[in-house]
Amino acid sequence: MKKILSPRIAIYYDWLNQWGGAERLLLDLLSIFPKAKLYTSVHNPSATKWIPENIPVTASFLNKIPLFKKNSIISALFQPIAIEQFRFNQFDIVISLTSMHGQCLLTSPQTLHICYCLTPNRYLYQKNYSFLIKPLITFYQKIDYCYAQRPDIYLAISKTVRHRIQKNYHRYAQIINPGVDISIFKPVPNPTNDYFLTVSRLVPHKNVDLAILSCLQTKNRLKIVNTGPELPHLKKIANDSPLIEFVGTVSQANLVKLYQNCQALICPQREDFGLAALESLACGRPVIAFKEGGIGEIVIDNKNGLLFSEQSVTALTQTLKIFPKNKFISQHCRERAIHFSKNKFMLSFKRIVLNVWKKYQLPTTTS
């Protein structure tokens, strides 16, 4: 009887069909555990060329149905059923990186399931619904609560997410903040500082429209990085103004340059954590952000950025007007990011996962 020295690991991520902060975090996990197998509900290879070629991807049966290949509400209803079909008996550890249904995975008693939670399902817990739909949402919350008891261990990306896990799932979660690569994201001596920047998936809950309208009102240039289903709507709001530039998806090198030369990064959304904010700070540039959520754990008001208390055009516009009166020191911004370095995160994550597994694993019989 002896214990396994090198665990066999599977990593689950909700869907592989886009790029953003969560996908960057997934890459970090794959770097920590390079031999891990990757599982997901749906996979679009043409949109995920960032996945290392040596990482095999296993998708659920939903991947064979075109209707379900987009992140729609209808697709989300079937995901728990689909991912329950995965079999993880050959693995010692399953790590689910999730903001939707990773907690639904079924694992045997011999397999440790660690849920690294980006947030409990925002569509169930962070949206306001009419009284006609609310009973249905309450019903699904009860189902989600049952699913949430399946993981053996919860890890959370921020205090904000830990609070949500405790409130909605009645489970304890240890915090492991994601990190930023401070060797890549770093300041330049003489930034141009002639535009504001937003780096975000273009989806409704990111509230990019607030940044556009506020910059139009204050006559500030705004560059918007990334794409998403809200792009046509946001372009209508911008109304072909030369002040607003939709940059689209950019390489990492170009993203770094955009951070380095902006006046500040604008984050009007309620963030679960805020990797883009960390990247901006690492480049020595301050952050203007809505104070609620995980970003309030990163940005120190009046030291490395400005926090506004209401998600409205009025509040953000007022903040943009007072921004020039503040003199933010590049080094102060960067020092905050160094506290959340990628190396620190990767070392901590691997140590915690392996320590938990050593306590959890059962003796195995070898011939």
BAPA-882965 format. One record per residue (C-alpha): residue number from 1; x, y, z. Coordinates in steps of 0.05 Angstrom, whole numbers, plus 5000, padded with zeros to 4 digits. Example, Ala and Ser with C-alpha at 12.3 -4.5 7.8 and 13.67 -1.06 7.14 Angstrom:
BAPA-882965
+------+------+------+------+
: resi :    X :    Y :    Z :
+------+------+------+------+
:    1 : 5246 : 4910 : 5156 :
:    2 : 5273 : 4979 : 5143 :
+------+------+------+------+
***
This chain:
BAPA-882965
+------+------+------+------+
: resi :    X :    Y :    Z :
+------+------+------+------+
:    1 : 5000 : 5000 : 5000 :
:    2 : 5029 : 5067 : 4980 :
:    3 : 5005 : 5136 : 4960 :
:    4 : 5008 : 5164 : 4890 :
:    5 : 5065 : 5214 : 4885 :
:    6 : 5043 : 5250 : 4822 :
:    7 : 4968 : 5261 : 4815 :
:    8 : 4931 : 5253 : 4750 :
:    9 : 4894 : 5318 : 4739 :
:   10 : 4834 : 5341 : 4697 :
:   11 : 4814 : 5414 : 4689 :
:   12 : 4743 : 5434 : 4671 :
:   13 : 4725 : 5503 : 4643 :
:   14 : 4653 : 5523 : 4626 :
:   15 : 4663 : 5537 : 4551 :
:   16 : 4721 : 5546 : 4503 :
:   17 : 4696 : 5595 : 4451 :
:   18 : 4724 : 5664 : 4469 :
:   19 : 4781 : 5702 : 4501 :
:   20 : 4783 : 5743 : 4565 :
:   21 : 4810 : 5747 : 4635 :
:   22 : 4782 : 5680 : 4656 :
:   23 : 4814 : 5647 : 4596 :
:   24 : 4880 : 5678 : 4615 :
:   25 : 4871 : 5647 : 4684 :
:   26 : 4857 : 5580 : 4652 :
:   27 : 4923 : 5584 : 4615 :
:   28 : 4958 : 5596 : 4682 :
:   29 : 4926 : 5532 : 4710 :
:   30 : 4949 : 5494 : 4648 :
:   31 : 5019 : 5521 : 4659 :
:   32 : 5018 : 5498 : 4732 :
:   33 : 4994 : 5429 : 4711 :
:   34 : 5019 : 5419 : 4639 :
:   35 : 4999 : 5345 : 4637 :
:   36 : 4927 : 5359 : 4656 :
:   37 : 4870 : 5339 : 4609 :
:   38 : 4821 : 5395 : 4592 :
:   39 : 4745 : 5387 : 4592 :
:   40 : 4690 : 5435 : 4572 :
:   41 : 4617 : 5439 : 4551 :
:   42 : 4630 : 5467 : 4481 :
:   43 : 4694 : 5481 : 4443 :
:   44 : 4706 : 5526 : 4382 :
:   45 : 4778 : 5512 : 4358 :
:   46 : 4779 : 5572 : 4311 :
:   47 : 4765 : 5619 : 4371 :
:   48 : 4814 : 5584 : 4418 :
:   49 : 4880 : 5582 : 4382 :
:   50 : 4910 : 5606 : 4448 :
:   51 : 4902 : 5536 : 4477 :
:   52 : 4970 : 5500 : 4475 :
:   53 : 4971 : 5448 : 4419 :
:   54 : 4994 : 5393 : 4467 :
:   55 : 4931 : 5401 : 4511 :
:   56 : 4876 : 5353 : 4489 :
:   57 : 4805 : 5381 : 4496 :
:   58 : 4744 : 5338 : 4511 :
:   59 : 4677 : 5372 : 4498 :
:   60 : 4607 : 5349 : 4519 :
:   61 : 4553 : 5324 : 4472 :
:   62 : 4528 : 5396 : 4467 :
:   63 : 4587 : 5410 : 4421 :
:   64 : 4552 : 5369 : 4367 :
:   65 : 4490 : 5414 : 4367 :
:   66 : 4499 : 5482 : 4333 :
:   67 : 4444 : 5514 : 4374 :
:   68 : 4483 : 5501 : 4438 :
:   69 : 4552 : 5523 : 4415 :
:   70 : 4539 : 5595 : 4437 :
:   71 : 4534 : 5617 : 4509 :
:   72 : 4459 : 5625 : 4508 :
:   73 : 4410 : 5617 : 4566 :
:   74 : 4381 : 5557 : 4530 :
:   75 : 4449 : 5525 : 4526 :
:   76 : 4462 : 5539 : 4599 :
:   77 : 4399 : 5500 : 4619 :
:   78 : 4427 : 5437 : 4588 :
:   79 : 4500 : 5444 : 4610 :
:   80 : 4491 : 5410 : 4678 :
:   81 : 4462 : 5348 : 4644 :
:   82 : 4517 : 5348 : 4592 :
:   83 : 4576 : 5354 : 4638 :
:   84 : 4549 : 5302 : 4686 :
:   85 : 4564 : 5252 : 4630 :
:   86 : 4639 : 5262 : 4638 :
:   87 : 4675 : 5205 : 4673 :
:   88 : 4735 : 5224 : 4716 :
:   89 : 4751 : 5156 : 4748 :
:   90 : 4821 : 5156 : 4718 :
:   91 : 4838 : 5222 : 4752 :
:   92 : 4861 : 5237 : 4823 :
:   93 : 4842 : 5311 : 4820 :
:   94 : 4790 : 5349 : 4781 :
:   95 : 4796 : 5425 : 4782 :
:   96 : 4735 : 5462 : 4757 :
:   97 : 4748 : 5535 : 4738 :
:   98 : 4677 : 5561 : 4733 :
:   99 : 4627 : 5617 : 4736 :
:  100 : 4569 : 5573 : 4714 :
:  101 : 4564 : 5498 : 4724 :
:  102 : 4631 : 5469 : 4744 :
:  103 : 4603 : 5450 : 4811 :
:  104 : 4556 : 5401 : 4775 :
:  105 : 4611 : 5352 : 4757 :
:  106 : 4604 : 5282 : 4783 :
:  107 : 4666 : 5251 : 4813 :
:  108 : 4678 : 5186 : 4850 :
:  109 : 4698 : 5186 : 4924 :
:  110 : 4770 : 5171 : 4903 :
:  111 : 4774 : 5234 : 4860 :
:  112 : 4785 : 5302 : 4894 :
:  113 : 4741 : 5356 : 4863 :
:  114 : 4768 : 5426 : 4875 :
:  115 : 4723 : 5482 : 4850 :
:  116 : 4761 : 5546 : 4835 :
:  117 : 4701 : 5592 : 4832 :
:  118 : 4702 : 5656 : 4789 :
:  119 : 4633 : 5671 : 4817 :
:  120 : 4568 : 5633 : 4830 :
:  121 : 4523 : 5637 : 4769 :
:  122 : 4511 : 5712 : 4759 :
:  123 : 4446 : 5699 : 4721 :
:  124 : 4417 : 5665 : 4783 :
:  125 : 4444 : 5710 : 4838 :
:  126 : 4463 : 5778 : 4810 :
:  127 : 4405 : 5798 : 4765 :
:  128 : 4338 : 5827 : 4783 :
:  129 : 4279 : 5791 : 4751 :
:  130 : 4205 : 5808 : 4746 :
:  131 : 4156 : 5775 : 4795 :
:  132 : 4132 : 5730 : 4739 :
:  133 : 4201 : 5698 : 4728 :
:  134 : 4225 : 5701 : 4801 :
:  135 : 4192 : 5635 : 4823 :
:  136 : 4228 : 5599 : 4766 :
:  137 : 4295 : 5631 : 4786 :
:  138 : 4283 : 5611 : 4858 :
:  139 : 4271 : 5539 : 4835 :
:  140 : 4336 : 5538 : 4796 :
:  141 : 4373 : 5568 : 4855 :
:  142 : 4351 : 5509 : 4897 :
:  143 : 4376 : 5461 : 4844 :
:  144 : 4442 : 5499 : 4839 :
:  145 : 4449 : 5495 : 4915 :
:  146 : 4445 : 5419 : 4911 :
:  147 : 4498 : 5418 : 4856 :
:  148 : 4542 : 5464 : 4897 :
:  149 : 4549 : 5412 : 4952 :
:  150 : 4586 : 5365 : 4904 :
:  151 : 4657 : 5395 : 4904 :
:  152 : 4702 : 5372 : 4960 :
:  153 : 4737 : 5439 : 4965 :
:  154 : 4722 : 5511 : 4943 :
:  155 : 4774 : 5563 : 4925 :
:  156 : 4753 : 5634 : 4908 :
:  157 : 4787 : 5688 : 4866 :
:  158 : 4769 : 5744 : 4915 :
:  159 : 4736 : 5763 : 4980 :
:  160 : 4676 : 5784 : 4940 :
:  161 : 4668 : 5715 : 4910 :
:  162 : 4681 : 5681 : 4976 :
:  163 : 4624 : 5720 : 5006 :
:  164 : 4578 : 5699 : 4949 :
:  165 : 4597 : 5626 : 4958 :
:  166 : 4583 : 5630 : 5032 :
:  167 : 4517 : 5667 : 5021 :
:  168 : 4489 : 5624 : 4965 :
:  169 : 4521 : 5556 : 4976 :
:  170 : 4536 : 5556 : 5051 :
:  171 : 4606 : 5531 : 5035 :
:  172 : 4673 : 5558 : 5058 :
:  173 : 4724 : 5580 : 5005 :
:  174 : 4798 : 5595 : 5012 :
:  175 : 4819 : 5657 : 4973 :
:  176 : 4873 : 5651 : 4919 :
:  177 : 4877 : 5716 : 4880 :
:  178 : 4897 : 5708 : 4806 :
:  179 : 4961 : 5744 : 4786 :
:  180 : 4991 : 5786 : 4731 :
:  181 : 5057 : 5775 : 4694 :
:  182 : 5095 : 5836 : 4718 :
:  183 : 5154 : 5819 : 4672 :
:  184 : 5110 : 5832 : 4611 :
:  185 : 5062 : 5884 : 4638 :
:  186 : 5108 : 5941 : 4658 :
:  187 : 5112 : 6017 : 4651 :
:  188 : 5147 : 6058 : 4597 :
:  189 : 5185 : 6122 : 4614 :
:  190 : 5144 : 6172 : 4575 :
:  191 : 5072 : 6149 : 4562 :
:  192 : 5029 : 6189 : 4514 :
:  193 : 4969 : 6190 : 4562 :
:  194 : 4923 : 6215 : 4508 :
:  195 : 4864 : 6167 : 4514 :
:  196 : 4825 : 6126 : 4564 :
:  197 : 4821 : 6050 : 4557 :
:  198 : 4770 : 5995 : 4568 :
:  199 : 4790 : 5922 : 4564 :
:  200 : 4729 : 5878 : 4570 :
:  201 : 4685 : 5826 : 4537 :
:  202 : 4629 : 5865 : 4503 :
:  203 : 4571 : 5834 : 4542 :
:  204 : 4515 : 5870 : 4579 :
:  205 : 4540 : 5861 : 4651 :
:  206 : 4606 : 5895 : 4634 :
:  207 : 4569 : 5962 : 4625 :
:  208 : 4617 : 5988 : 4571 :
:  209 : 4561 : 6035 : 4549 :
:  210 : 4574 : 6076 : 4611 :
:  211 : 4646 : 6087 : 4591 :
:  212 : 4626 : 6107 : 4520 :
:  213 : 4572 : 6157 : 4542 :
:  214 : 4616 : 6187 : 4596 :
:  215 : 4675 : 6197 : 4549 :
:  216 : 4628 : 6229 : 4497 :
:  217 : 4602 : 6277 : 4549 :
:  218 : 4672 : 6296 : 4574 :
:  219 : 4703 : 6298 : 4504 :
:  220 : 4754 : 6245 : 4521 :
:  221 : 4783 : 6193 : 4474 :
:  222 : 4766 : 6121 : 4490 :
:  223 : 4796 : 6058 : 4462 :
:  224 : 4756 : 5994 : 4472 :
:  225 : 4793 : 5927 : 4469 :
:  226 : 4758 : 5861 : 4457 :
:  227 : 4694 : 5841 : 4423 :
:  228 : 4628 : 5807 : 4439 :
:  229 : 4553 : 5805 : 4425 :
:  230 : 4543 : 5877 : 4449 :
:  231 : 4588 : 5906 : 4395 :
:  232 : 4533 : 5929 : 4347 :
:  233 : 4494 : 5961 : 4404 :
:  234 : 4555 : 5997 : 4430 :
:  235 : 4573 : 6022 : 4361 :
:  236 : 4504 : 6053 : 4356 :
:  237 : 4516 : 6089 : 4422 :
:  238 : 4583 : 6114 : 4398 :
:  239 : 4548 : 6140 : 4336 :
:  240 : 4612 : 6142 : 4294 :
:  241 : 4645 : 6192 : 4341 :
:  242 : 4719 : 6200 : 4327 :
:  243 : 4729 : 6199 : 4403 :
:  244 : 4709 : 6125 : 4408 :
:  245 : 4753 : 6072 : 4377 :
:  246 : 4735 : 5998 : 4377 :
:  247 : 4802 : 5964 : 4374 :
:  248 : 4776 : 5892 : 4375 :
:  249 : 4820 : 5833 : 4394 :
:  250 : 4893 : 5850 : 4399 :
:  251 : 4958 : 5813 : 4411 :
:  252 : 4988 : 5813 : 4480 :
:  253 : 5044 : 5859 : 4457 :
:  254 : 4995 : 5910 : 4430 :
:  255 : 4952 : 5904 : 4493 :
:  256 : 5013 : 5921 : 4536 :
:  257 : 5026 : 5983 : 4493 :
:  258 : 4953 : 6005 : 4500 :
:  259 : 4958 : 5999 : 4576 :
:  260 : 5025 : 6034 : 4579 :
:  261 : 5001 : 6096 : 4542 :
:  262 : 4930 : 6106 : 4568 :
:  263 : 4910 : 6159 : 4618 :
:  264 : 4874 : 6106 : 4658 :
:  265 : 4835 : 6041 : 4650 :
:  266 : 4759 : 6050 : 4659 :
:  267 : 4722 : 5992 : 4692 :
:  268 : 4648 : 6009 : 4698 :
:  269 : 4628 : 5937 : 4714 :
:  270 : 4619 : 5901 : 4780 :
:  271 : 4681 : 5856 : 4775 :
:  272 : 4690 : 5789 : 4808 :
:  273 : 4764 : 5805 : 4814 :
:  274 : 4794 : 5849 : 4759 :
:  275 : 4853 : 5821 : 4720 :
:  276 : 4850 : 5879 : 4670 :
:  277 : 4857 : 5928 : 4728 :
:  278 : 4919 : 5891 : 4752 :
:  279 : 4949 : 5893 : 4683 :
:  280 : 4938 : 5968 : 4678 :
:  281 : 4968 : 5979 : 4747 :
:  282 : 5028 : 5936 : 4729 :
:  283 : 5039 : 5982 : 4670 :
:  284 : 5039 : 6041 : 4718 :
:  285 : 4971 : 6067 : 4696 :
:  286 : 4915 : 6083 : 4746 :
:  287 : 4845 : 6053 : 4744 :
:  288 : 4777 : 6086 : 4746 :
:  289 : 4727 : 6035 : 4771 :
:  290 : 4660 : 6021 : 4802 :
:  291 : 4678 : 6008 : 4874 :
:  292 : 4633 : 5947 : 4888 :
:  293 : 4659 : 5878 : 4875 :
:  294 : 4729 : 5849 : 4872 :
:  295 : 4761 : 5909 : 4839 :
:  296 : 4752 : 5947 : 4904 :
:  297 : 4802 : 5897 : 4934 :
:  298 : 4854 : 5918 : 4883 :
:  299 : 4846 : 5993 : 4871 :
:  300 : 4862 : 6040 : 4929 :
:  301 : 4821 : 6103 : 4920 :
:  302 : 4862 : 6166 : 4906 :
:  303 : 4927 : 6127 : 4908 :
:  304 : 4927 : 6083 : 4846 :
:  305 : 4859 : 6102 : 4818 :
:  306 : 4790 : 6131 : 4830 :
:  307 : 4729 : 6092 : 4853 :
:  308 : 4658 : 6115 : 4838 :
:  309 : 4599 : 6091 : 4879 :
:  310 : 4542 : 6086 : 4828 :
:  311 : 4537 : 6051 : 4761 :
:  312 : 4512 : 6111 : 4722 :
:  313 : 4535 : 6158 : 4668 :
:  314 : 4530 : 6215 : 4718 :
:  315 : 4576 : 6183 : 4769 :
:  316 : 4628 : 6162 : 4718 :
:  317 : 4626 : 6229 : 4682 :
:  318 : 4638 : 6266 : 4748 :
:  319 : 4697 : 6220 : 4762 :
:  320 : 4727 : 6233 : 4693 :
:  321 : 4721 : 6308 : 4705 :
:  322 : 4761 : 6306 : 4770 :
:  323 : 4812 : 6255 : 4744 :
:  324 : 4860 : 6309 : 4716 :
:  325 : 4865 : 6340 : 4785 :
:  326 : 4897 : 6277 : 4812 :
:  327 : 4971 : 6263 : 4803 :
:  328 : 4980 : 6187 : 4804 :
:  329 : 5051 : 6161 : 4811 :
:  330 : 5068 : 6104 : 4764 :
:  331 : 5109 : 6067 : 4816 :
:  332 : 5052 : 6068 : 4866 :
:  333 : 5007 : 6036 : 4814 :
:  334 : 5059 : 5983 : 4798 :
:  335 : 5073 : 5967 : 4871 :
:  336 : 5000 : 5947 : 4880 :
:  337 : 5004 : 5899 : 4820 :
:  338 : 5068 : 5867 : 4846 :
:  339 : 5028 : 5845 : 4907 :
:  340 : 4987 : 5803 : 4859 :
:  341 : 5043 : 5775 : 4816 :
:  342 : 5032 : 5715 : 4771 :
:  343 : 5091 : 5677 : 4801 :
:  344 : 5062 : 5686 : 4870 :
:  345 : 4994 : 5660 : 4847 :
:  346 : 5022 : 5599 : 4811 :
:  347 : 5065 : 5578 : 4869 :
:  348 : 5008 : 5587 : 4918 :
:  349 : 4957 : 5551 : 4876 :
:  350 : 5001 : 5490 : 4863 :
:  351 : 5021 : 5486 : 4936 :
:  352 : 4949 : 5490 : 4961 :
:  353 : 4922 : 5440 : 4911 :
:  354 : 4976 : 5388 : 4926 :
:  355 : 4971 : 5399 : 5001 :
:  356 : 4896 : 5388 : 5000 :
:  357 : 4905 : 5327 : 4956 :
:  358 : 4957 : 5296 : 5002 :
:  359 : 4908 : 5302 : 5060 :
:  360 : 4851 : 5275 : 5018 :
:  361 : 4881 : 5217 : 4980 :
:  362 : 4869 : 5146 : 5002 :
:  363 : 4922 : 5091 : 5001 :
:  364 : 4922 : 5054 : 4934 :
:  365 : 4941 : 4983 : 4922 :
:  366 : 4998 : 4971 : 4873 :
:  367 : 5017 : 4905 : 4844 :
+------+------+------+------+
***
